[in-house]
Every structure is written in structure tokens, then in C-alpha cells.
């Protein structure tokens, strides 16, 4: 088996198009820190981005008390970009550290063009009056540092991994329907950690790895202000939890120039029951209701080294929807292809494309008060939808 070809394939599963395929999966999941750079030879840096177009729609809406579902259109989950930056420094033969940046969680719902039975509504009619919104968006940023300590073990190398990250939160909600008279803003910053272990046998391109990422609490603060003149109506607060996760992945050479890989990831989305918040619009605490279940993501694929400088990969991924009837977080499948090109021994360019399939679903509960959802079959329904994702990155070694 060509060892040079296998070394090229060691990075094939990190083509990151697998991440592109799963970038809209499992609740608010987006990017994953590129800690795989710790397994690169010498010192290394990699930067790239993933573009995801979910194309998720809402096709019918049933008004409160009505037995009839009306045709709906115009709801948008806008396209978003996931950046990824990583830099590794090799301290010695046993110890190396990497700095990483990505956006692990995010969400964006836009009702400004939402129509029911052809009439422009311009806001989410299922929310209670004090929080009826035309648009909601949030994004988290993760700045991390992860180290690896490795020792020879048997035919390969065993490594312990661990580090910390700092995660920030930016949340904005435009309140009050189509006129968008108020903007509700929150910010936060919390510290978490990750720990893991890996075993490698480079001669056969074998690597088995597990990684745990802690969850963090949300304890955000901000304000509610008039969007027209920026005058604040007073302080606002929000609190809840982001989930912990555990991932196991393995890759191995299976034939000359061929590698197989797979992964399973569990994300503790059941902690996302409700997000509590308080604004000057109300004297009592409000909630955003999710009542999610835990998420599971399975990925499997193959990679092939066509030459010592060109490799390709294809994979399929399934993500179990976390929704329990309170929203439209349904199962998703992704089908992805990617490639790697090394114009020189210390430069690599990676890229890929993915097709995303979202299963049909329905929202069967209506928010009728703070923290209270009532059964109301078919408030929203969505047919199956097709989305797209693409990824491009470049790395250098020295």
C-alpha cells in the first residue's frame, strides 16, 4: 500500500465537507472546532468557510380555533456562512497545541415576507402578543485552545486531548410584527471545555478518536429599544442552556489508495426545553418553547487517493430531528462529495458540495402564554425540502 498516498488520505476525512453536510443538523448546530489539525505533521494553519442554504419552508398554517389549514409561503431560513480557522504549534515530539475559531450554534428565522392564504402577515402568528416577531437571529462565536500529548503505544501512537473555549452569544429579535418597531438584543460570554483521546497507526491510515465538549449556561443581558431612533425601553435578560456533545469517529485504510471512515455524534439537545427571557414589555418572565429531544448524527464515507497530490471523498450523513412537535426540526440527510489538492508538500486546498434533504413535518403545539403550549394539530406543516452546502479551505505546513 503506497504510504505517500495513505498520508494524503489521512486528511481526507477532514475535507470538512462532512461538516458542511451536517451544518444545519440537530437543532442549532453549525460549526465544529477544527481540532483535527493537531494530527497534522509539524506546524500547520488552516482557514476555510462553509456556506449553507437550508431552503426550509412552511407550507400551511392553521389559525387558532380554525379547523382548516391555509396555504402559507414566504418564511425564510436565510443562507449562512460558517467560518473555521485553526493553527497548530508543535512544542516537541510529544506535545502540541492548537488555537481554533468557529461559530458552533446559530439560527435565523425571517417572517417579513410570510403570507397566509395569499395575504401578507409579516410576523410569526403563533407567538404570544408580547413577543410576536417578524425576525429572530442569533449567533455564537467559539474561540478555543486545545492541546494533545502523545506517546508511542504498540504499533501506533496514543494521544490525550484537552482544552478550553470561550463562547459568545449575540441575539436579536425584531418585535411587533411587520412594522418592526422594537429590537430586543442580548449578549453573553461563557467558558467551556473539551476532552478526548485518539489512537493512530499512520502506516495503515488508522485513526480512532473520541471527543467530549461541555455545555454552557446562557446568562445574557441586553435591552429593548425603538428601531427608529435607538431609544432604549430598558434592560432585558435571557437564560437557558447550550448542550454538551460527544463524538466518536474512526478511519482506516481498506485497500491500496482507499480509506473508509465513519462517525457518530450525540448532542444533548434535551436541555433546550425553554429559553427564558424578560423584557420591559412584560412584568413577568417570558419563554421560547422548544422541548427538544437529544440529537444523533451518523456519518459514513470513503476516500480515495487518485495520485500523491489529489484525493477525493464521498459520504452520507443522517441526523435525527430534535423536534417533538413544538417546531419543525425534522430528520435530515446529506449527500456530499469533496476533494483535496496538494500543489506542494506544504500546501493543501480542500473543497466539496453537499445536497441536504429535510423530511416533512408538522408543528402540533401553540404557545398560549409564558411557558405554556397547548395542542393544536397542524399549526404549521412543511413538505420535504432540499438545501445545499459548499465548503472551501486552505492549509499550510512548516
Buried (B, 14 or more C-beta within 10 A) or exposed (E): EBEEBBBBBBBBBBBBBBBBBBBBBBBBBBBBBBBBBBBBEEBBBBBBBBBBBBBBBBBBBBBEEEEEBBEBBBBBBEBBEBEBBBBBBBEEEEEBBBBBBBBBBBBBBBBBBBBBBEEEBBBBBBBBEEBBBBBBBBBBBBBBBBBBBBEEEEEBBBBEBBBBBBBBBBBBBBBBBBEBEBBBBBEBBBEBBBBBBBBBBBEBBBBBBBBBBBBBEBBBEBBBBEBEEEEBBEEBBBBBBBBBBBBBBBBBBBEEBBBBBBBBBBBBBBBBBBBBBBBBBBEEBBBBBBBBBBBBBBBBBBBBBEEEBEBBBBBBBBBBBBBBBBBBBBBBBBBBBBBBBBEEEBEBBBBBBBBBBBBEBBBBBBBEEBBEBEEBBBBBBBEEBEBBBBBBBBBBBE
